[in-house]
Amino acid sequence: MQWAPFRQTILSGAIMKNRLFPLILILSLWSVTSCNSQNAQSPRHTEPTDRQPAVAGQFYPAEREQLQTMLHQLFSRAVPPKHLKNVIAIISPHAGYPYSGEVAASSFNQIDPEKEYENIFILGPSHHIGFEGASLYSQGNFVTPLGTVKVNTRLARELIRKHKFLSDRVDAHQSEHSIEVQLPFLQTVMKKDFRIVPVVVGSGSAEMYAQIAEALRPYLNSRNLFVISTDFSHYPAYADAVTVDKATGDAVLTNSPGNLMKTVRANAQKNIPNLATSMCGLSGVLTLLYMTQDNPLVTYTAIQYKNSGDADPGLRQQVVGYHAITVSLQERAAGGGFSLTEKEKGDLLRIARTALDEYLQDRRLPEIDASILSETITAKCGAFVTLTQNGQLRGCIGRFDASEPLYKVVQQMSVAAATEDPRFDPVEARELNKLEIEISVLTPLRRIHSIDEIEMGKHGIYLRKGLRSGTFLPQVATDTHWTKEEFLGHCAQDKAGLGWNGWKDAEIYVYEAIVFSEKEVLKH
């Protein structure tokens, strides 16, 4: 198959609208850098203008009855609902339905069909127009063969007015399929009326995606839904796609934009034949990760993986990968009854000690039989591990996100505290018997709007402003005897790099910690 002519055929709409389309493998993100000359702002429309279907008859049937039949078939083959609570985002592919439709249906199957969302934000990459920032469609509604989908034009215009990196350029939406192909799935699944906020995310830096995330973060809650439109690997052979897509999908599941960017770069350096990209909707996925990365209530769940070779084995020499992934919010409130027994504390301390011993001596992490551990310490939770030597700090590293079981976080953070804390030289094996391990298991972050809510010695603080952040554990206030202003000032200056008064215009979160050490629990 000649890819360039094939793409042109799809773009020109030459496929007859009533024909089945066995060759629609997917239009994906080929480089938009060549389109950067098209950065001029598109004309504003003074009258409402509904966005008409651009790829009906190409990516999916243009006739209502045929489209309904195809969607029914796709949902019948899809992964059934897992009944995850509080799904706030899904990642769904945007290819031709014969190839990616089953995986897309598996994503949409995880949404509560009876829920009345205030808004459904749909983020897709720009395949045709090169521009920085993001474009929100604010001129009218979206039309599909199944009917009209309402757009919250008021909210779209409000966001554009508030943020200079958001625009309303119509040309970014006119031919773009990444948002359009998601709509028939929503129209099929949702039992209640809904309205969308269509967002085409252009090219840009990590800082730009972080800014877009900051603009959208206030809407990331159980009252709204985010649909992130992306395909994964483009054009490697089937086996290579499976390997690359697993690495990329696993990186997404860590809830870390840094891990995802690192994985995408690593994939590119492997010189895999025909691999054009690891993820065509990287811009939207990074935006989502920047919204969720520091939220310990967030859980990413893998639902399904396939690639186009699964739909057509004859095309396994060059395939495109698809993942269905959900993002949900845990219901556990801050301090909401989470506790650890003395045995569970001892188990976690022994896991930390064994990890340190084996890694520092043999550079490997021991295998852990999770079946013998309690449900509490196999639950997903954040934690910090602190190492001291003769009463002096020797290393401290942790994580807030609740994307992995607590025992795994403790194991990983024990090694990280010994080897990755930039303030100290790495711990050597000869120091092992001199180290004292302390673990701080964290409750979820809770944003506050007055420092009067901070209880010194009970609350840890987490400050965030833009891409900068820093934290102090609750015990820091006890150990230092600082005033509340000193606690905040040192965190802003020493941890977040915001300056002494930087906390005054930063987001402030508090959390509690269950703190225990070897000396207390294991009687060393």
Secondary structure, 3 states (H helix, E strand, C coil): CCHHHHHHHHHHCCCCCCCCCCCCCCCCCCCCHHHHHHCCCCCCCCCCCCECCCCECCCECCCHHHHHHHHHHHHHHCCCCCCCCCEEEEEECCCCHHHHHHHHHHHHCCCCCCCCCCEEEEEEECCCCCCECEEECCCCCEEECCEEEEECHHHHHHHHHHCCCEECCCHHHHCCHHHHCCHHHHHHHCCCCCEEEEEEECECCHHHHHHHHHHHHHHCCCCEEEEEECCCCECCCHHHHHHHHHHHHHHHHCCCHHHHHHHHHHHHCCCCCCCCCCCCCHHHHHHHHHHHCCCCCEEEEEEEEEEHHHHCHHHCCCCEEEEEEEEEECCCCCCCCCCCCHHHHHHHHHHHHHHHHHHHHHCCCCCCCHHHCCHHHHCECCEEEEEEECCEEEEEEEECCCCCEHHHHHHHHHHHHHHCCCCCCCCCHHHHHHEEEEEEEECCCEEECCHHHCCCCCCEEEEEECCEEEEECHHHHHHHCCCHHHHHHHHHHHHCCCCCCHHHHCEEEEECEEEEEHHHHCCC
